[in-house]
């Protein structure tokens, strides 16, 4: 055992916990071998809010026009394919999460199933991937806010700071604010997530209900039927690789598994339920959007397609409502990603793969304040730079690698059956489900931009180099 295997912080002593300790979980807090876990304050609604709130953004507010341009009305099928692939990973991840309900999610599962090297690469990649995604969401928030200001007649240029555009200023301010909120307690961040997601879903439900009735002719408006797959079914599958980035949020639930109440029950429901719930919303959105304008015209609207659809249905009030929903969606996604990124750092520190100071817990608020700073500071820095589009796809690359390895870890753990492995939920259709999940995850990587693949691989190599330099002598308990 490495001398660095006391990773929690100065005020918390003890050895690195084993997965065997995980099954003895108290409802409000997990205390094992002298180590104090983060307090379990997130209920089922909070878990669902993290998954739904992270995923509901790009799929509805960015991709409809882009996807319709690539696949026509079959873009609805693309989102359905993405939902199936996400479920093939969410089910194995749910089993692993109930066997090991600890902070870190995919990192923790992979490190116990595949070893410390694989765990370090995935854990560091998860941390950085969520940082990149958070910066992207905050830039999206700034862009939506600018559109709202423009419609309200407010001169947003007044918000400019030397060297920073109004979009960047707004992103930086909210990045600092959300990080500070998470510092004061996970329960506070979860409450914000619940409120934001509830308002967002009400707005979207009303919009989709009206749009669906309009598309079906209830309001007497004629629509021109289109061929479902004008560009072929192969293009529908290729578009599924593009829109799959909309389904990355369910894994964030597992990342905060150490703070979920009654994890054996709530984790599978939150992870699988959020994928199904959001997937249905995505398919309905594409149906409504393509029915309103047709896929070609919808594609011409680009990333603001849904604003134009809402304006067509309900005029300026509809456009403003969707713009406001876009603001809520980007805040929700950023909030959940900041929280999850810090938990990845916390888990790496507990296992001595990062310096133990990284996992220090603030005894006043019960939150890992150093880990939160390691998430929040680089996020704010990237927003201030402003170039985050490529990094957003790199985040998807890193997540897909993690998803594939989660499925592999489940297969290995099932095959070896260590004594501590006692999940409350077991994946249906084993071993077909995790095998398909692994192939689908790794397969989608090949549809990504070459530059994203290069940057993603470079980050993984850098993480492996860090492991070789700093933590190669670390031996994790409970590893196969």
C-alpha positions in Angstrom: 0.0 0.0 0.0 1.3 3.4 -1.0 2.1 5.9 1.7 -0.2 8.2 -0.2 -3.3 6.1 0.5 -4.8 8.4 3.1 -6.5 10.6 0.5 -9.4 12.3 2.1 -7.8 15.2 4.0 -6.0 16.3 7.1 -9.0 15.9 9.4 -10.1 12.5 8.1 -7.9 9.5 8.7 -8.0 5.9 7.6 -7.1 3.6 4.8 -8.5 3.7 1.3 -12.0 2.0 1.5 -12.6 -1.2 -0.3 -15.7 -2.0 -2.4 -16.7 -4.4 0.4 -17.2 -1.5 2.7 -19.7 0.0 0.2 -22.5 -2.5 0.9 -22.7 -1.3 4.5 -24.3 2.1 3.6 -26.2 4.2 6.0 -29.1 6.2 4.7 -27.8 9.7 5.6 -24.0 9.2 5.7 -21.5 6.4 5.0 -18.9 5.9 7.6 -16.3 3.2 6.8 -13.0 2.4 8.4 -12.8 5.8 10.0 -13.4 7.6 6.7 -16.3 10.0 6.6 -18.2 9.9 3.3 -20.0 12.9 1.9 -23.5 13.2 3.5 -26.3 11.5 1.6 -28.7 14.4 1.0 -29.9 13.7 -2.6 -33.2 11.9 -3.0 -34.8 10.2 -6.0 -36.1 13.5 -7.3 -32.7 15.1 -7.0 -31.0 12.2 -8.8 -33.5 12.4 -11.6 -33.0 16.2 -11.8 -29.2 15.7 -12.2 -29.7 13.3 -15.0 -32.5 15.1 -16.8 -31.1 18.5 -16.1 -27.8 17.6 -17.7 -29.3 16.0 -20.8 -32.2 18.2 -21.6 -30.2 21.0 -23.1 -28.4 20.4 -26.4 -30.9 17.7 -27.6 -33.7 20.3 -27.6 -32.1 23.7 -27.9 -29.2 23.0 -30.3 -29.6 19.8 -32.3 -33.1 19.8 -34.0 -32.1 22.0 -36.9 -28.7 20.4 -37.4 -30.1 16.9 -37.1 -33.0 17.6 -39.5 -30.5 18.9 -42.1 -28.5 15.6 -41.9 -31.3 13.0 -41.6 -34.6 14.8 -42.4 -37.6 13.6 -40.3 -35.5 10.5 -39.6 -33.7 12.6 -37.1 -36.4 11.4 -34.7 -35.1 7.9 -35.3 -31.5 9.1 -34.6 -32.5 10.3 -31.2 -34.3 7.0 -30.6 -31.2 5.1 -31.5 -29.2 7.3 -29.1 -31.6 6.5 -26.4 -31.2 2.8 -26.9 -27.4 3.0 -26.9 -27.6 5.1 -23.7 -29.8 2.5 -22.1 -27.4 -0.3 -23.0 -24.8 1.6 -20.8 -27.2 2.9 -18.2 -28.3 -0.6 -17.2 -24.8 -2.0 -16.5 -23.8 1.3 -14.8 -26.9 1.0 -12.6 -25.8 -2.5 -11.4 -22.3 -1.3 -10.7 -23.6 1.8 -8.9 -25.8 -0.2 -6.5 -22.8 -2.5 -5.8 -20.4 0.5 -5.3 -22.5 3.6 -4.4 -19.5 5.8 -4.0 -18.5 9.2 -5.3 -16.7 9.0 -8.6 -19.1 6.9 -10.6 -17.5 5.5 -13.8 -14.0 6.0 -12.3 -14.8 4.0 -9.2 -16.4 1.2 -11.2 -13.5 0.9 -13.7 -10.8 1.2 -11.1 -12.3 -1.7 -9.2 -12.9 -3.8 -12.2 -9.9 -3.0 -14.4 -7.3 -1.7 -12.1 -5.7 1.5 -10.9 -4.1 2.5 -14.3 -7.4 2.3 -16.2 -9.1 4.0 -13.2 -6.7 6.9 -13.2 -7.0 7.4 -17.0 -10.8 7.3 -16.8 -11.0 9.4 -13.7 -8.8 12.2 -14.9 -10.5 12.1 -18.3 -13.9 12.3 -16.6 -12.8 15.3 -14.5 -11.4 17.1 -17.6 -14.3 16.1 -19.8 -16.9 17.5 -17.4 -14.8 20.7 -17.1 -15.0 21.1 -20.9 -18.7 20.3 -21.0 -19.4 22.8 -18.2 -17.6 25.6 -20.1 -19.6 24.8 -23.2 -22.9 24.9 -21.3 -21.9 28.3 -19.7 -21.1 29.7 -23.1 -24.4 28.5 -24.3 -26.0 30.2 -21.4 -24.3 33.5 -22.4 -25.5 33.2 -26.0 -29.1 32.5 -24.9 -29.0 35.5 -22.5 -27.8 37.7 -25.3 -30.7 36.7 -27.4 -33.1 37.5 -24.6 -31.5 40.9 -24.1 -31.8 41.6 -27.8 -35.5 40.9 -27.9 -36.0 43.0 -24.7 -34.2 45.9 -26.3 -31.4 45.9 -23.8 -27.9 46.8 -25.0 -25.9 43.9 -23.8 -22.7 45.4 -24.9 -22.8 47.4 -21.6 -21.8 44.2 -19.9 -18.5 44.0 -21.8 -15.3 44.0 -19.9 -11.9 44.6 -21.4 -11.0 41.5 -23.3 -14.2 39.7 -22.6 -17.5 39.8 -24.6 -20.9 40.0 -22.8 -21.3 36.2 -23.5 -18.0 35.5 -21.7 -18.8 37.8 -18.8 -22.1 36.2 -18.2 -20.6 32.7 -18.4 -17.8 33.6 -16.0 -20.2 35.1 -13.5 -22.5 32.1 -13.5 -19.6 29.7 -13.4 -18.3 31.4 -10.2 -21.9 31.5 -8.8 -22.7 27.9 -9.4 -19.3 26.7 -8.0 -19.9 28.8 -4.9 -23.4 27.4 -4.5 -22.1 23.8 -4.6 -19.5 24.8 -2.0 -22.2 25.7 0.5 -23.7 22.3 0.3 -24.7 19.6 -2.1 -28.3 19.9 -0.9 -28.3 23.6 -2.1 -27.1 22.7 -5.5 -29.7 19.8 -5.7 -32.5 22.2 -4.7 -31.5 24.6 -7.4 -31.4 21.7 -9.9 -34.9 20.5 -8.8 -36.5 24.0 -9.3 -34.8 24.7 -12.6 -35.7 21.3 -14.1 -39.3 21.6 -12.9 -39.8 25.0 -14.5 -38.0 23.8 -17.7 -40.1 20.7 -18.0 -43.4 22.7 -17.6 -42.4 25.1 -20.4 -41.3 22.3 -22.7 -44.4 20.2 -22.0 -46.7 23.0 -22.8 -44.7 23.8 -26.0 -44.6 20.2 -27.2 -48.3 19.6 -26.4 -49.4 22.6 -28.4 -46.9 21.8 -31.2 -48.0 18.1 -31.3 -51.7 19.0 -31.6 -50.8 21.5 -34.3 -48.8 18.8 -36.2 -51.7 16.4 -36.0 -54.0 19.0 -37.5 -56.2 19.6 -34.4 -55.9 23.4 -35.1 -56.7 23.0 -38.7 -53.2 23.8 -40.0 -52.1 21.9 -43.1 -48.7 20.3 -43.1 -46.9 18.8 -46.0 -45.9 15.2 -45.3 -42.2 14.3 -46.0 -40.4 11.1 -46.7 -39.3 9.7 -43.4 -35.7 9.1 -44.4 -34.9 11.2 -47.5 -31.2 10.7 -47.1 -31.3 7.0 -46.3 -31.2 5.0 -43.1 -27.4 5.0 -43.0 -27.5 8.8 -42.6 -30.0 8.3 -39.7 -27.4 6.1 -37.9 -24.6 8.6 -38.6 -26.7 11.4 -37.2 -27.3 9.3 -34.1 -23.5 9.5 -33.4 -23.8 13.3 -33.6 -26.8 13.7 -31.3 -25.5 11.1 -28.8 -23.8 13.9 -26.9 -27.3 14.8 -25.7 -27.4 11.6 -23.6 -24.2 12.1 -21.5 -26.0 13.2 -18.3 -27.1 9.9 -16.9 -23.6 9.0 -15.9 -23.4 12.2 -13.8 -25.9 10.5 -11.4 -23.4 7.7 -10.7 -20.7 10.3 -10.2 -22.6 11.6 -7.1 -23.7 8.1 -6.0 -22.0 8.6 -2.6 -24.5 11.4 -1.9 -27.7 9.6 -3.1 -30.1 8.4 -0.4 -31.2 4.7 -0.5 -28.8 4.1 -3.4 -29.9 0.5 -4.1 -33.4 1.8 -5.1 -32.8 5.3 -6.2 -29.7 5.0 -8.4 -31.2 2.6 -11.1 -34.5 4.6 -11.2 -32.6 7.9 -11.6 -30.2 6.7 -14.2 -32.5 4.6 -16.4 -35.5 6.8 -15.8 -33.7 10.0 -16.9 -32.6 8.4 -20.2 -36.1 7.2 -21.1 -37.7 10.4 -20.0 -35.3 12.7 -21.9 -35.3 10.4 -25.0 -39.1 10.7 -25.3 -38.8 14.5 -25.1 -36.2 14.5 -27.8 -38.2 12.3 -30.3 -41.3 14.5 -29.6 -39.3 17.7 -30.2 -38.0 16.5 -33.6 -41.5 15.4 -34.6 -43.0 18.8 -33.7 -40.1 20.8 -35.3 -40.1 19.0 -38.6 -43.9 19.1 -38.8 -43.8 22.9 -38.3 -41.4 23.8 -41.1 -40.2 20.7 -42.9 -36.6 19.4 -42.4 -35.0 21.6 -45.1 -36.3 24.9 -43.8 -35.7 23.8 -40.2 -32.1 23.1 -41.0 -31.6 26.6 -42.4 -32.4 28.0 -38.9 -29.3 26.2 -37.4 -28.9 26.2 -33.7 -31.8 28.7 -33.1 -34.3 26.4 -34.8 -36.5 25.8 -31.8 -36.8 29.6 -31.1 -38.2 30.0 -34.7 -40.6 27.1 -34.2 -41.9 28.6 -31.0 -42.2 32.0 -32.6 -44.2 30.4 -35.5 -46.6 28.7 -33.0 -47.1 31.5 -30.5 -45.4 34.6 -31.8 -42.9 36.6 -29.7 -44.2 35.3 -26.4 -43.4 31.7 -27.6 -39.9 32.7 -28.7 -39.2 34.4 -25.4 -40.5 31.3 -23.5 -38.2 29.0 -25.4 -35.3 31.4 -24.9 -36.0 31.4 -21.2 -36.1 27.6 -21.2 -32.8 27.6 -23.0 -31.3 29.7 -20.3 -32.6 27.3 -17.6 -31.4 24.3 -19.6 -27.8 25.6 -19.8 -27.7 26.6 -16.2 -29.0 23.2 -15.2 -26.5 21.3 -17.3 -23.6 23.5 -16.0 -24.7 23.1 -12.4 -24.9 19.3 -12.6 -21.5 19.0 -14.5 -19.6 21.2 -12.0 -21.0 19.1 -9.1 -20.0 15.8 -10.9 -16.6 17.0 -12.0 -15.6 17.8 -8.4 -16.7 14.4 -7.3 -14.4 12.8 -9.8 -11.5 14.7 -8.3 -12.7 13.7 -4.8 -12.8 10.0 -5.7 -9.3 10.1 -7.3 -7.9 11.8 -4.2 -9.4 9.2 -1.9 -7.6 6.5 -3.8 -4.3 8.5 -3.7 -4.2 8.9 -7.5 -4.2 12.7 -6.9 -2.7 14.5 -3.9 -4.7 14.0 -0.7 -5.2 17.7 -0.4 -7.5 17.5 -3.5 -10.1 15.6 -1.4 -10.2 17.8 1.7 -13.8 18.1 3.0 -15.0 21.4 4.3 -16.2 20.5 7.8 -18.7 23.4 7.9 -20.6 22.5 4.7 -19.5 18.9 4.2 -18.4 19.5 0.7 -15.0 18.8 -1.0 -14.0 22.5 -1.4 -10.6 21.9 -3.0 -12.1 19.5 -5.6 -14.8 22.1 -6.3 -12.1 24.7 -6.9 -10.3 22.2 -9.2 -13.5 22.0 -11.2 -14.6 25.7 -11.1 -11.4 27.5 -11.7 -10.5 25.8 -15.1 -14.2 26.1 -16.2 -14.1 29.8 -15.6 -10.7 30.1 -17.3 -12.0 28.2 -20.4 -15.1 30.4 -20.6 -12.9 33.5 -20.4 -10.9 32.2 -23.4 -14.1 31.5 -25.2 -13.1 28.7 -27.5 -14.9 25.7 -26.2 -16.7 24.0 -29.1 -13.9 21.5 -29.9 -13.5 20.7 -26.2 -17.3 19.9 -26.0 -16.9 17.1 -28.5 -13.7 16.0 -26.7 -15.8 15.6 -23.6 -18.1 13.3 -25.6 -15.1 11.3 -26.7 -13.9 10.8 -23.2 -17.4 9.8 -22.0 -17.8 7.2 -24.7 -14.5 5.6 -23.7 -15.7 5.5 -20.1 -19.0 4.0 -21.1 -17.4 1.2 -23.0 -15.1 0.4 -20.2 -18.0 0.4 -17.7 -19.6 -2.4 -19.7 -16.3 -4.3 -19.8 -15.8 -3.8 -16.0 -19.2 -5.3 -15.4 -18.5 -8.4 -17.4 -15.2 -8.9 -15.5 -16.8 -8.4 -12.1 -19.6 -10.8 -13.0 -17.1 -13.4 -14.2 -14.8 -13.3 -11.1 -17.6 -12.6 -8.5 -15.5 -11.1 -5.7 -17.0 -11.5 -2.2 -17.8 -7.8 -1.9 -19.8 -7.6 -5.2 -23.4 -7.7 -4.1 -25.5 -5.3 -6.3 -29.1 -4.5 -5.3 -29.9 -4.3 -9.1 -28.8 -6.7 -11.8 -28.7 -5.8 -15.5 -31.3 -7.7 -17.5 -30.2 -9.6 -20.6 -26.7 -10.3 -19.3 -24.2 -10.7 -21.0 -25.8 -9.4 -24.2 -26.6 -6.0 -22.8 -23.1 -5.0 -21.6 -21.5 -6.5 -24.7 -23.8 -4.4 -27.0 -23.2 -1.4 -24.8 -19.4 -1.7 -25.1 -19.6 -2.1 -28.9 -22.0 0.7 -29.4 -20.0 3.1 -27.2 -16.6 2.4 -28.8 -18.3 2.3 -32.3 -19.7 5.8 -32.0 -16.2 7.2 -31.4 -15.3 6.5 -35.0 -18.0 8.9 -36.2 -16.5 11.8 -34.4 -14.2 14.5 -35.9 -10.6 13.4 -36.2 -9.4 16.4 -34.2 -11.6 15.5 -31.3 -10.2 11.9 -31.4 -6.6 13.2 -31.4 -7.2 15.6 -28.5 -9.1 12.9 -26.5 -6.3 10.3 -27.0 -3.7 12.9 -26.1 -5.5 13.6 -22.8 -5.7 9.9 -22.0 -2.0 9.5 -22.7 -1.2 12.5 -20.4 -3.4 10.9 -17.7 -1.4 7.6 -18.0 1.8 9.6 -17.8 0.6 11.2 -14.6 -0.2 7.8 -13.2 3.3 6.5 -14.1 4.9 9.5 -12.5 2.8 9.9 -9.4 0.8 6.8 -8.5 2.2 3.7 -10.1 2.9 2.2 -6.6 -0.7 2.7 -5.5 -2.6 -0.5 -5.0 -6.4 -0.2 -4.6 -8.1 -2.7 -2.3 -10.8 -4.9 -3.9 -9.4 -4.7 -7.4 -9.6 -7.9 -9.4 
